[in-house]
Amino acid sequence: MTNSDPICPLCDRPIPDGGGSLHHLIPKLKGGKGGPTVLLHQICHKEVHATLTEAELARNYNTVEALRAHPRLEKFLNWVRKRPPGFRSKVPGKRRGR
């Protein structure tokens, strides 16, 4: 880890080399191809997609601020902020239940 590591805009922790994942703020399937992207920790990115559908992401959660405000993601981010930057885990539970 170096001081030049990018910072995850969701959890505010440094992203170690190779630990980042590019997130399309508007899903590619919903017209976001070539749109704005942010580099997230892989664990944060997985949690975003385990929590929200592509339609929800496109419609209501297409900014970092909106993602941070989602109740489940807010709870997850408070938890993951206490973990070391290279922390990886399987996203617990099933993918989003509808």
C-alpha positions in Angstrom: 0.0 0.0 0.0 1.4 3.4 -0.9 0.2 7.0 -0.4 -0.7 7.1 -4.0 -3.3 4.3 -3.8 -6.7 5.5 -5.0 -9.3 6.0 -2.4 -12.7 4.2 -2.6 -15.4 6.9 -2.8 -17.8 4.7 -0.8 -15.8 3.5 2.2 -13.0 6.1 2.1 -10.2 3.5 2.5 -7.2 3.2 0.2 -7.6 0.6 -2.6 -4.5 -1.6 -2.7 -3.0 -2.4 -6.1 -5.2 -4.9 -7.9 -8.0 -4.5 -5.3 -10.2 -2.2 -7.2 -13.2 -2.7 -9.5 -14.6 -0.2 -11.9 -18.3 0.6 -11.3 -20.5 2.2 -13.9 -22.7 4.7 -12.1 -25.4 4.0 -14.7 -25.3 0.3 -15.5 -24.0 -0.5 -19.0 -27.2 -2.5 -19.7 -29.2 0.7 -18.9 -27.4 3.0 -21.2 -24.3 3.7 -19.1 -21.8 2.4 -21.5 -19.2 5.1 -21.9 -20.8 6.9 -18.9 -19.2 7.9 -15.6 -17.3 5.2 -13.7 -15.8 5.1 -10.2 -13.1 2.8 -8.9 -14.4 0.9 -5.8 -13.0 -1.8 -3.6 -14.0 -5.2 -5.0 -15.9 -5.9 -1.8 -17.8 -2.6 -1.9 -18.6 -3.1 -5.6 -19.9 -6.6 -4.9 -22.1 -5.3 -2.1 -23.6 -2.6 -4.4 -24.6 -5.3 -6.9 -25.8 -7.7 -4.2 -28.0 -5.0 -2.8 -29.5 -3.2 -5.9 -30.8 -4.2 -9.2 -29.5 -2.7 -12.5 -32.8 -0.8 -12.8 -32.6 0.6 -9.2 -28.9 1.6 -9.9 -29.9 3.4 -13.1 -33.0 5.1 -11.7 -32.2 6.0 -8.1 -28.6 5.1 -7.2 -26.5 6.6 -10.0 -24.3 8.8 -7.7 -21.8 7.9 -5.0 -23.9 10.0 -2.6 -27.0 8.1 -3.3 -25.2 4.7 -2.9 -23.8 5.8 0.4 -27.3 6.8 1.6 -28.9 3.4 0.9 -29.7 1.9 4.3 -28.1 -1.6 3.6 -25.1 0.0 2.0 -24.7 2.5 4.8 -24.7 -0.3 7.3 -22.2 -2.3 5.2 -19.9 0.7 4.8 -19.9 1.5 8.5 -18.8 -2.2 9.0 -16.2 -2.4 6.3 -14.5 0.9 7.2 -13.1 -0.9 10.3 -11.4 -3.5 8.1 -7.9 -3.2 6.6 -7.8 -1.8 3.0 -7.0 -5.2 1.5 -9.8 -7.0 3.3 -11.8 -9.4 1.1 -14.8 -11.4 2.0 -17.6 -13.2 0.3 -20.8 -11.1 0.3 -22.9 -12.9 3.0 -26.3 -14.3 2.3 -28.1 -14.7 -1.0 -28.1 -12.1 -3.7 -31.0 -9.6 -3.5 -34.3 -11.2 -2.7 -37.3 -9.8 -4.4 
